[in-house]
Amino acid sequence: MTQNDTTIRIVESFEQAKGGLPGKWLAPARAGAIDSFAAAGFPTPRSEAWKYTNLNRLARAEFDPHAELKQSDIAHWAHLFIHDCDRIVIVNGRFDVELSTIGKLPAGVTVSPLSEAVDDIDQNLEKELACIAPDEGAPLVALNTAFMRDGLVLRLAAGVILDRPVQVVHLIDSGDVAIAVHPRTLVVAGDNSQAVIVETFAGSAGSGYWTNAVTEIRVGRNAGVSHVKRQSESN
């Protein structure tokens, strides 16, 4: 692990951003996560899990984790949208209600953006969010926990079978602003349930950005979750 000026800047930016992050009840978890990241710094090849991945260039770069950008025209990405699905769209790290579509869901199924799901304290959510993917020994997971603002929360009760996929689309169109986004997807599938989840990541040409995504999935007995990830990022 390495501690450098970028690590320090990120910790300082968290202090500036924390008041505007959703889910006030998450404040203790966020504070513990940023402390964990500050202590560990960015992973290096000396860590077994990162033996073949050198993050030195990333660690030296500067990305703004709380930049607020104007809504951009993303019509040219419409081809990424799956037809006949429930869809959550996140643009530059924030939920876009106009592009998202959630149809009539079977009883026992909830699909919502993370920013809305964490509005109220939910005992089940407290036991799931940031618990399936622990921060300990995973500094980039910790960083996501500290800064997570939006994403997908999908819950399926026991025995529920979704007959259409759920798609979460992450679009970056930041122009010349180098932003950092930390989306979180949480899927909890009860016993004997089934679902298909498609995560799509795309960025406009010329945009320089850092997407530090974390997906947590808990699958019950005899349940099946097909998880598909499509990347259409900028260079």
C-alpha positions as a printed Julia matrix, in Angstrom:
235×3 Matrix{Float64}:
   0.0     0.0     0.0
   1.16    3.52   -0.61
   0.37    6.8     1.08
   0.93    9.82   -1.15
  -0.32   13.32   -1.88
  -3.27   11.93   -3.83
  -4.39    9.84   -0.87
  -4.26   12.92    1.32
  -6.22   14.97   -1.23
  -8.88   12.3    -1.46
  -9.3    12.24    2.32
  -9.56   16.03    2.35
 -12.14   15.98   -0.44
 -14.23   13.53    1.58
 -14.43   16.09    4.39
 -15.8    18.57    1.86
 -18.24   16.14    0.26
 -19.6    14.13    3.2
 -22.34   16.59    4.12
 -23.95   16.22    0.7
 -23.86   12.43    0.48
 -27.16   10.53    0.83
 -28.16    8.44    3.83
 -27.24   10.3     7.01
 -27.35    7.0     8.9
 -24.37    5.88    6.81
 -22.11    8.58    8.31
 -20.33    6.22   10.77
 -19.7     3.62    8.05
 -18.41    6.31    5.69
 -16.1     7.75    8.36
 -14.69    4.32    9.17
 -14.2     3.57    5.47
 -12.27    6.76    4.72
 -10.09    6.11    7.78
  -9.41    2.61    6.44
  -8.46    4.0     3.03
  -6.26    6.69    4.59
  -4.37    4.08    6.59
  -3.9     1.7     3.65
  -3.53    4.04    0.66
  -3.68    2.7    -2.88
  -2.88   -0.99   -3.42
   0.5    -1.79   -4.92
   1.85   -4.92   -6.68
   3.36   -5.92   -3.32
  -0.17   -6.91   -2.31
  -0.97  -10.41   -3.62
  -4.39   -9.39   -4.95
  -2.79   -6.59   -6.98
   0.34   -8.48   -8.02
  -0.22   -7.84  -11.73
  -1.86   -4.4   -11.54
   0.17   -1.25  -10.97
  -1.92    1.76   -9.92
   0.92    4.28   -9.76
  -0.46    6.42  -12.6
  -3.92    6.4   -11.04
  -2.5     7.23   -7.62
  -0.7    10.26   -9.05
  -3.72   11.6   -10.94
  -6.28   14.08   -9.62
 -10.01   13.36   -9.91
 -12.84   15.37   -8.38
 -15.23   13.07   -6.44
 -17.9    15.73   -5.88
 -17.99   17.74   -9.11
 -21.52   18.77  -10.06
 -21.85   18.84  -13.84
 -24.66   20.14  -16.02
 -26.93   17.57  -17.63
 -25.59   16.61  -21.03
 -27.27   15.2   -24.14
 -26.78   11.45  -23.96
 -29.11   10.54  -26.84
 -26.19    8.95  -28.71
 -26.02    6.28  -25.98
 -29.6     5.13  -26.43
 -28.33    2.04  -28.24
 -26.93    0.81  -24.92
 -30.39    0.66  -23.35
 -31.97   -2.78  -23.2
 -35.59   -2.86  -24.35
 -38.26   -4.37  -22.14
 -36.35   -4.07  -18.88
 -36.37   -2.11  -15.64
 -33.59    0.43  -15.91
 -31.72    2.74  -13.54
 -29.54    5.35  -15.29
 -26.71    7.14  -13.49
 -25.21   10.13  -15.32
 -21.92   11.52  -13.99
 -22.5     9.68  -10.74
 -26.08   10.85  -10.14
 -29.47    9.21  -10.69
 -31.35   10.46  -13.75
 -35.07    9.95  -13.24
 -36.02   10.96  -16.79
 -33.84    8.34  -18.44
 -34.72    5.63  -15.94
 -37.75    3.4   -16.26
 -39.22    1.01  -13.73
 -42.35   -0.84  -14.74
 -44.84   -2.8   -12.69
 -42.9    -5.22  -10.54
 -44.01   -8.56   -9.08
 -44.88   -8.61   -5.41
 -41.75   -9.0    -3.32
 -39.44   -7.1    -5.7
 -37.98   -3.64   -5.16
 -35.82   -1.78   -7.68
 -34.53    1.65   -6.71
 -31.54    3.97   -7.08
 -29.16    3.83   -4.14
 -29.65    7.54   -3.37
 -33.36    6.93   -2.7
 -32.98    3.55   -1.01
 -30.76    5.0     1.74
 -33.03    7.94    2.49
 -34.51    6.14    5.5
 -32.93    3.76    7.97
 -33.8     0.22    6.94
 -32.72   -2.58    9.27
 -32.32   -5.01    6.39
 -30.3    -2.52    4.36
 -28.05   -1.88    7.34
 -27.19   -5.6     7.39
 -26.53   -5.74    3.64
 -25.05   -2.53    2.28
 -21.27   -2.43    2.76
 -21.48   -5.76    4.6
 -21.28   -8.23    1.72
 -18.14   -6.53    0.37
 -16.15   -5.62    3.5
 -13.73   -2.68    3.58
 -11.03   -4.49    5.54
  -8.05   -5.27    3.34
  -9.75   -3.67    0.33
  -8.9     0.04    0.22
 -10.73    0.74   -3.04
 -13.88   -0.87   -1.64
 -13.42    1.34    1.42
 -13.1     4.37   -0.83
 -16.33    3.44   -2.58
 -18.11    3.02    0.76
 -16.98    6.48    1.82
 -18.09    8.24   -1.37
 -20.93    6.05   -2.74
 -23.74    8.31   -3.91
 -25.81    6.34   -6.38
 -26.29    2.99   -8.01
 -28.83    0.19   -7.85
 -30.57   -1.59   -4.98
 -32.48   -4.71   -6.03
 -34.22   -7.04   -3.61
 -36.1   -10.22   -4.46
 -38.21  -12.08   -1.94
 -38.09  -15.86   -1.76
 -39.55  -17.62   -4.78
 -39.81  -14.53   -7.01
 -38.73  -14.91  -10.63
 -38.15  -11.73  -12.65
 -39.15  -12.31  -16.27
 -37.22   -9.29  -17.6
 -33.71   -8.04  -16.84
 -32.76   -5.15  -14.59
 -30.21   -2.8   -16.13
 -28.13   -0.15  -14.4
 -26.39    2.19  -16.84
 -23.46    4.34  -15.74
 -22.79    7.17  -18.21
 -19.92    9.66  -17.98
 -19.96   12.85  -20.04
 -17.71   15.15  -18.03
 -16.02   17.12  -20.8
 -12.68   18.43  -19.56
 -13.55   17.83  -15.88
 -11.73   14.8   -14.51
 -14.31   13.31  -12.17
 -14.33   10.3    -9.88
 -17.52    8.29   -9.41
 -18.04    5.52   -6.87
 -21.26    3.65   -7.8
 -22.58    0.84   -5.64
 -24.85   -1.98   -6.78
 -26.57   -4.14   -4.17
 -28.52   -7.27   -5.12
 -30.14   -9.5    -2.5
 -31.92  -12.55   -3.92
 -34.03  -14.66   -1.59
 -34.25  -18.44   -1.68
 -35.46  -19.89   -5.01
 -35.55  -16.49   -6.7
 -34.13  -15.65  -10.14
 -33.01  -12.46  -11.87
 -30.75  -11.11  -14.61
 -28.72   -7.99  -13.83
 -26.91   -6.02  -16.56
 -24.4    -3.34  -15.56
 -23.38   -1.05  -18.43
 -20.48    1.41  -18.17
 -19.93    4.0   -20.9
 -18.02    7.26  -21.31
 -17.94    9.95  -23.97
 -14.88   10.42  -26.16
 -12.44   12.85  -24.63
 -13.68   12.49  -21.07
 -11.04   11.53  -18.51
 -12.58    9.97  -15.4
 -12.22    7.31  -12.75
 -15.02    4.84  -12.08
 -14.47    2.9    -8.86
 -17.49    0.59   -8.86
 -18.44   -2.0    -6.26
 -21.14   -4.66   -6.74
 -22.47   -6.68   -3.8
 -24.62   -9.75   -4.48
 -26.11  -12.12   -1.91
 -27.81  -15.21   -3.32
 -30.12  -17.41   -1.27
 -30.53  -21.18   -1.46
 -31.41  -22.47   -4.93
 -31.54  -18.89   -6.22
 -29.93  -17.79   -9.47
 -28.57  -14.38  -10.39
 -27.02  -13.85  -13.82
 -24.71  -10.83  -13.66
 -23.59   -9.3   -16.97
 -21.15   -6.4   -17.23
 -20.77   -4.43  -20.46
 -17.98   -1.88  -20.86
 -18.08    0.84  -23.5
 -15.68    3.26  -21.85
 -13.75    6.16  -23.38
 -10.06    5.63  -24.07
